Amino acid sequence: MKSFFRTITEENKLTLNKGGDCDAVYYSELNEWFTDNAFRSFSLKYVVDKCIHYKVGGTEHEVMSGNFLLACRQPYVKAYFKSREIVKSICIDICSATVVEAFTIMSDKEDPNFDNYLAKYFRYPEFFESVCPVVTSAFNRKLNSLIARIHNGDTDAIDKEWFLDLTEKIIYHSYGNYLALNGIQSVKLETRKELLRRLYAGREYIDENFLKIDEISEVATVSNLSEFHFFRSFRQAFGTTPYQYILKKKLDLSRSMMNNPEISITEIAAACNFSDLFTFSKAFKRRFGISPSQVQTMTI
């Protein structure tokens, strides 16, 4: 039976022969590493512990523990780190045939536009590299299961179907980047990529601080954009305005708080930073089609 799994150590890191366009999982525990061929195939770079740097053209990605970077095959990409403590990481290479097969399967049961998505996006230089936390991804459970298997010495379950399932999850994850990137109105691809990185930084800031944000200019500053440019580009990329995005976050939180019957609607409105109960109730009913009092009655 073919083995798709390899372990990289300080002893074999310079002699291990890595295939070019093939399905493979590489687990490494190293103190130091450097390569200028980091994106030799389509791959998922997952840092389990510590940090790895990747340099793509003029952009440097710092991938901290618990985060991953999706990479499309392209030349002259550097990866490097040097640490007194062991850096643990997983590199999952996925061959082009597996990507095509996954798209074929998905196109049969999904939107045929996936074919165009493959042609336009999963080819360098269109692909958008982005660092994301594993915990918020569709393949969080799959990667955690992989780590457990590696620690238990049980990697026989890594087969062709395993790669196809992961590839399908990656395609769904990347499709959002594709839509956002193509929604931004700019001629130059690199300009769109840089703008999308800034917008993601702004959206992440909103996710962490939405209850405290009073002015969008605050988020625009984090994104290093003017307020108008941020507002316009955010709407183009994500199909909603920053105000609407913040409002949705607040309303979703308020809905979850109603599971606790001991908290009054007035307290929930205040906790979710609404100016008054009337404004909260009106926005809540517009979003969920039911008033806060009706929801609270159902939970009692």
C-alpha positions as CSV (number, residue, x, y, z in Angstrom):
1,M,0.0,0.0,0.0
2,K,1.4,3.4,-1.0
3,S,2.3,5.7,1.9
4,F,1.4,9.4,1.6
5,F,3.1,10.3,4.9
6,R,6.7,11.5,5.6
7,T,8.4,12.8,8.7
8,I,11.1,15.5,8.4
9,T,13.8,15.7,11.1
10,E,17.1,17.6,11.5
11,E,18.8,14.4,10.4
12,N,17.0,13.9,7.1
13,K,15.8,17.4,6.1
14,L,18.6,17.9,3.5
15,T,18.4,14.4,2.0
16,L,14.7,13.6,2.0
17,N,13.4,13.6,-1.6
18,K,10.2,15.6,-1.9
19,G,8.1,14.9,-4.9
20,G,7.0,17.8,-7.2
21,D,3.4,17.3,-8.2
22,C,2.1,14.6,-5.9
23,D,-0.2,14.0,-2.9
24,A,1.8,14.0,0.3
25,V,1.8,14.9,4.0
26,Y,5.1,16.0,5.6
27,Y,5.3,16.4,9.3
28,S,8.4,18.2,10.6
29,E,10.0,19.0,14.0
30,L,12.9,21.3,13.3
31,N,15.0,24.1,14.8
32,E,16.0,25.7,11.6
33,W,14.9,25.6,8.0
34,F,15.3,27.6,4.7
35,T,14.1,26.9,1.2
36,D,13.4,29.1,-1.9
37,N,11.1,26.5,-3.4
38,A,8.4,26.4,-0.7
39,F,5.5,26.4,-3.1
40,R,6.6,23.5,-5.3
41,S,2.9,22.4,-5.5
42,F,-0.5,23.4,-4.4
43,S,-0.3,23.0,-0.6
44,L,-1.6,23.8,2.8
45,K,1.1,24.9,5.3
46,Y,-0.1,24.4,8.9
47,V,2.1,25.6,11.8
48,V,1.4,23.4,14.9
49,D,3.8,25.1,17.2
50,K,6.0,28.3,17.0
51,C,6.2,30.3,13.7
52,I,7.3,30.1,10.0
53,H,7.9,32.9,7.6
54,Y,7.0,32.7,3.9
55,K,8.0,35.4,1.4
56,V,6.0,35.6,-1.8
57,G,7.4,38.3,-4.1
58,G,7.3,41.5,-1.9
59,T,4.8,40.1,0.6
60,E,5.9,38.3,3.8
61,H,3.5,36.0,5.6
62,E,4.1,35.3,9.3
63,V,2.3,32.0,10.1
64,M,2.0,31.6,13.8
65,S,1.0,28.4,15.7
66,G,-2.6,27.4,15.1
67,N,-2.7,29.1,11.7
68,F,-2.3,27.9,8.1
69,L,-1.4,29.3,4.7
70,L,-2.8,28.1,1.4
71,A,-0.3,28.2,-1.4
72,C,-0.6,27.8,-5.2
73,R,2.3,26.4,-7.1
74,Q,4.8,29.1,-8.1
75,P,8.6,29.6,-8.2
76,Y,11.0,31.5,-5.9
77,V,9.0,31.4,-2.7
78,K,11.1,31.4,0.5
79,A,10.2,29.7,3.7
80,Y,12.4,30.1,6.8
81,F,12.7,30.0,10.6
82,K,15.4,29.6,13.2
83,S,14.5,28.8,16.8
84,R,16.0,27.4,19.9
85,E,12.7,25.5,20.5
86,I,11.4,23.0,18.1
87,V,9.1,24.3,15.4
88,K,6.4,21.8,14.5
89,S,4.5,22.0,11.2
90,I,2.5,20.1,8.7
91,C,2.8,20.6,4.9
92,I,0.1,18.9,2.8
93,D,0.9,18.9,-0.9
94,I,-2.0,18.2,-3.2
95,C,-1.2,17.3,-6.8
96,S,-3.0,19.0,-9.8
97,A,-4.8,15.8,-10.8
98,T,-6.4,15.6,-7.3
99,V,-7.5,19.3,-7.6
100,V,-9.0,18.7,-11.0
101,E,-10.8,15.5,-9.8
102,A,-12.3,17.3,-6.8
103,F,-13.6,20.1,-9.1
104,T,-15.1,17.5,-11.4
105,I,-17.0,15.9,-8.6
106,M,-18.1,19.2,-7.2
107,S,-19.2,20.5,-10.6
108,D,-21.5,17.5,-11.1
109,K,-23.4,18.3,-7.9
110,E,-22.8,22.0,-7.5
111,D,-22.8,25.2,-9.6
112,P,-21.1,24.6,-13.0
113,N,-19.4,28.0,-12.4
114,F,-16.9,25.9,-10.4
115,D,-15.3,25.0,-13.7
116,N,-14.6,28.7,-14.5
117,Y,-13.4,29.1,-10.9
118,L,-10.7,26.4,-11.5
119,A,-9.6,27.9,-14.8
120,K,-9.3,31.5,-13.4
121,Y,-8.2,31.0,-9.9
122,F,-6.2,27.9,-8.9
123,R,-3.4,29.0,-11.2
124,Y,-0.5,31.3,-10.3
125,P,-0.6,34.4,-10.2
126,E,-4.4,34.7,-9.6
127,F,-4.4,32.7,-6.4
128,F,-4.7,34.7,-3.2
129,E,-2.4,33.5,-0.4
130,S,-3.9,34.2,3.0
131,V,-3.0,33.3,6.6
132,C,-6.1,32.0,8.6
133,P,-6.7,30.4,12.0
134,V,-7.4,26.7,11.7
135,V,-10.1,26.9,14.4
136,T,-12.4,29.0,12.1
137,S,-11.8,26.8,9.0
138,A,-13.9,24.0,7.5
139,F,-11.0,21.6,8.0
140,N,-10.3,22.3,11.7
141,R,-11.5,18.8,12.7
142,K,-9.7,17.1,9.9
143,L,-6.4,18.7,10.8
144,N,-6.8,18.1,14.5
145,S,-7.6,14.5,13.7
146,L,-4.4,14.3,11.5
147,I,-2.3,15.6,14.4
148,A,-3.7,13.0,16.7
149,R,-3.0,10.2,14.2
150,I,0.6,11.5,13.8
151,H,1.2,11.4,17.5
152,N,-0.3,7.9,17.8
153,G,1.7,6.7,14.8
154,D,-1.5,5.9,12.9
155,T,-1.2,7.5,9.4
156,D,-2.4,4.6,7.3
157,A,-5.8,6.3,6.9
158,I,-4.2,9.0,4.8
159,D,-5.3,7.8,1.3
160,K,-6.6,9.3,-2.0
161,E,-10.1,9.8,-0.5
162,W,-8.5,11.7,2.4
163,F,-6.9,14.1,-0.1
164,L,-10.1,14.5,-2.1
165,D,-12.1,15.4,1.0
166,L,-9.6,17.9,2.1
167,T,-9.4,19.5,-1.3
168,E,-13.1,19.9,-1.5
169,K,-13.0,21.7,1.9
170,I,-10.2,23.9,0.6
171,I,-12.1,24.8,-2.5
172,Y,-15.1,25.9,-0.5
173,H,-12.8,28.0,1.8
174,S,-11.0,29.6,-1.1
175,Y,-14.1,30.4,-3.1
176,G,-14.8,33.2,-0.7
177,N,-11.4,34.7,-1.4
178,Y,-12.0,34.3,-5.1
179,L,-15.4,36.2,-5.0
180,A,-13.9,38.9,-2.7
181,L,-10.9,39.4,-4.9
182,N,-12.9,39.6,-8.1
183,G,-15.4,41.9,-6.5
184,I,-12.8,44.6,-5.9
185,Q,-12.7,47.1,-8.8
186,S,-9.0,47.5,-9.6
187,V,-7.1,46.8,-12.8
188,K,-3.9,45.5,-11.3
189,L,-4.1,42.0,-9.6
190,E,-1.4,42.9,-7.0
191,T,-3.4,46.0,-6.0
192,R,-6.5,43.9,-5.5
193,K,-4.6,41.4,-3.5
194,E,-3.0,44.0,-1.2
195,L,-6.4,45.7,-0.8
196,L,-8.0,42.4,0.2
197,R,-5.4,41.7,2.8
198,R,-6.1,45.1,4.4
199,L,-9.8,44.4,4.2
200,Y,-9.4,41.1,6.0
201,A,-7.3,42.8,8.7
202,G,-10.2,45.3,9.1
203,R,-12.8,42.5,9.2
204,E,-10.8,40.6,11.8
205,Y,-10.6,43.8,13.9
206,I,-14.4,44.0,13.6
207,D,-14.9,40.4,14.7
208,E,-12.8,41.0,17.8
209,N,-14.2,44.5,18.7
210,F,-17.6,44.9,17.2
211,L,-19.3,45.7,20.5
212,K,-16.9,48.6,21.1
213,I,-16.7,50.2,17.6
214,D,-18.6,53.4,17.2
215,E,-17.1,54.8,14.0
216,I,-16.0,53.0,10.9
217,S,-13.1,55.4,10.6
218,E,-11.5,53.4,13.5
219,V,-11.6,50.2,11.4
220,A,-10.4,52.0,8.3
221,T,-7.3,53.2,10.2
222,V,-6.5,49.6,11.2
223,S,-6.8,48.7,7.5
224,N,-4.6,51.6,6.5
225,L,-7.3,53.0,4.2
226,S,-9.3,56.2,4.1
227,E,-12.8,55.8,5.5
228,F,-14.5,56.1,2.0
229,H,-12.0,53.7,0.4
230,F,-12.5,51.1,3.1
231,F,-16.3,51.5,3.0
232,R,-16.5,51.1,-0.8
233,S,-13.9,48.3,-1.0
234,F,-15.5,46.3,1.9
235,R,-18.9,46.4,0.1
236,Q,-17.3,45.3,-3.2
237,A,-15.4,42.4,-1.6
238,F,-17.9,41.0,0.9
239,G,-21.2,42.1,-0.5
240,T,-22.2,44.1,2.6
241,T,-21.2,47.3,4.2
242,P,-19.1,47.5,7.3
243,Y,-22.1,49.0,9.2
244,Q,-24.3,46.1,8.1
245,Y,-21.6,43.6,9.0
246,I,-21.3,45.0,12.5
247,L,-25.0,45.1,13.0
248,K,-25.3,41.4,12.0
249,K,-22.6,40.5,14.5
250,K,-24.4,42.4,17.3
251,L,-27.8,40.9,16.4
252,D,-26.5,37.3,16.2
253,L,-25.0,37.8,19.6
254,S,-28.2,39.2,21.0
255,R,-30.1,36.2,19.7
256,S,-27.7,33.8,21.4
257,M,-28.0,35.7,24.7
258,M,-31.8,35.1,24.7
259,N,-31.1,31.5,25.5
260,N,-30.6,32.7,29.0
261,P,-34.1,33.7,30.4
262,E,-32.5,35.5,33.3
263,I,-31.3,38.3,31.1
264,S,-33.9,40.9,30.2
265,I,-34.3,42.3,26.6
266,T,-33.3,45.8,27.9
267,E,-30.1,44.3,29.3
268,I,-29.3,42.5,26.1
269,A,-29.8,45.6,24.0
270,A,-27.4,47.5,26.3
271,A,-24.9,44.7,26.3
272,C,-24.9,44.6,22.5
273,N,-24.3,48.4,22.3
274,F,-27.7,49.5,20.9
275,S,-28.6,53.1,21.7
276,D,-32.1,52.2,23.0
277,L,-34.6,49.3,23.2
278,F,-36.7,50.6,20.3
279,T,-33.7,50.7,17.9
280,F,-32.7,47.2,19.0
281,S,-36.2,45.7,18.6
282,K,-36.7,47.2,15.2
283,A,-33.3,45.9,13.9
284,F,-33.9,42.5,15.5
285,K,-37.3,42.0,13.9
286,R,-35.9,43.2,10.5
287,R,-33.2,40.5,10.7
288,F,-35.1,37.6,12.2
289,G,-38.7,38.3,11.3
290,I,-39.7,38.1,14.9
291,S,-39.6,40.4,17.8
292,P,-37.2,40.0,20.8
293,S,-40.1,39.6,23.2
294,Q,-41.5,36.7,21.1
295,V,-38.1,34.9,21.1
296,Q,-37.8,35.3,24.8
297,T,-41.3,33.9,25.3
298,M,-40.4,30.8,23.3
299,T,-37.3,30.2,25.5
300,I,-39.1,30.4,28.8
